[in-house]
Amino acid sequence: MKILLGGIAALVLGVIGLIIWFFDFLMILKGLVPIALILGGALAIYLGIEDIKTSASAEEETPPPPSTEKETKE
């Protein structure tokens, strides 16, 4: 019950704070969006490079399939 009341109080205070400092919130949000895009792009590039490395090493380690053609002896 205490957790529920604490959650309700936090929600009410958060909404009141957001209403009072809405323009400050937007200014912070404007600053965080480019940083999030830069970090997300860097992470995507890193994961893409790792995926390429993994697929390249997997191709090197797999042996070629056995030949299905019968060798003819003359």
URQUIQUI-V735262 format. One record per residue. RES is the residue in one letter. SS is DSSP state (H for helix, E for strand, - for the rest). PHI is phi in degrees with one decimal (none if undefined). PSI is psi as a letter, one per 20 degrees, with the letter a starting at -180 (* if undefined). Layout:
res ss phi psi
RES SS PHI PSI
RES SS PHI PSI
This chain:
res ss phi psi
M - none h
K H -66.0 h
I H -66.6 g
L H -63.1 g
L H -65.5 h
G H -63.5 h
G H -65.3 g
I H -64.5 g
A H -63.0 g
A H -64.0 g
L H -63.5 g
V H -64.1 g
L H -63.9 h
G H -64.9 g
V H -66.5 g
I H -61.6 g
G H -62.6 h
L H -66.3 h
I H -67.0 g
I H -69.1 g
W - -109.2 k
F H -61.7 g
F H -70.2 h
D H -66.0 h
F H -61.1 g
L H -65.1 h
M H -65.3 g
I H -65.6 g
L H -62.7 h
K H -62.1 h
G H -77.8 h
L H -82.6 h
V H -62.3 g
P H -62.9 h
I H -64.1 g
A H -64.1 h
L H -66.4 g
I H -63.9 g
L H -66.9 h
G H -65.5 h
G H -65.6 g
A H -63.8 g
L H -64.6 g
A H -64.1 g
I H -63.9 g
Y H -60.1 g
L H -66.9 h
G H -65.0 g
I H -64.6 g
E H -63.0 h
D H -65.3 g
I H -64.4 g
K H -62.0 g
T H -65.6 g
S H -69.4 h
A H -68.7 g
S H -71.7 h
A H -68.6 h
E H -68.5 h
E H -70.7 h
E H -81.9 h
T - -80.3 p
P - -73.3 q
P - -66.2 q
P - -66.8 q
P - -65.0 q
S - -69.8 p
T - -95.1 i
E - -79.7 p
K - -82.4 p
E - -79.7 p
T - -99.5 p
K - -102.8 p
E - -103.3 *
